[in-house]
Amino acid sequence: MAMKVRSSDGNLKNRISRIREILVPLWPDAKPLLEYSSCFELLCAVVLSAQCTDAQVNAVTPALFRKYPTAAELASAELEDVELLIHSVGFFHTKARHLIMTSRVLSDTYGGKVPQGMDELLALPGVGRKTANLVSSACFGSPGLIIDTHVMRVAFRLGLYAKKDPGAIEGILRANVDERYHTSLSHALNRHGKYVCTARSPACSREKGLCPIEALCPKQGL
């Protein structure tokens, strides 16, 4: 799906800037919570993380990477063997196919390396904008707006967009945030959604003052 680009708005830009100024110092570790030792491992882990927790992915990837440490080895794997290793994550049939297909592209086209360009990343099977932005930022230092479930929920509740639409939310942030802050803001919003503005019991619903950006939040949908 193509990313929806939104125009910049002065008031919105100022509010997002204030949110960034509060959250980023609270969550300064702008890195993935997934465990990996190479860009290839990170790419595979992010593909596995769709509709799945980081903890679930981190539980299966050590065995997966022990058996298939390179793209060439995973490219030649039997589908059933990969499925067996990752069966505890959601949609493991589809994800196993994507891992093997992507590994074949990496092996055949890029010498087993993960490409740096967004267009090349997005052309890989099972790779969407969230995955591409995360890999691009973590591996190559490129600015990345990583719109995962947590970021999307926080952005919606903050009233940045009327729907939980990752393409629209990415477009709004891209239009209103300097790219040098893209990665740090993405990770700060992720941690805020994961630990504070949770899906079922956000901090503001439990006790006033627990959420550091409550005064800036219209609590859309709550």
Buried (B, 14 or more C-beta within 10 A) or exposed (E): EEBBEBEEEEEBBEBBBEBBEBBBEEBEEBEBBBBBEBBBBBBBBBBBBBEBBBEBBBBBBEEBBEEBBBBBBBBEBEEEEBBEBBEEBBBBEEBBBBBBBBBBBBBEEBEBEBBBEBEBBBBBBBBBBBBBBBBBBBBBEBBBBBBBBBBBBBBBBBBBBEEBBBBBBBBBBBBBBEEEBBBBBBBBBBBBBBEBBBEEEBBBBEEEEEBBBBEBBEBBEE
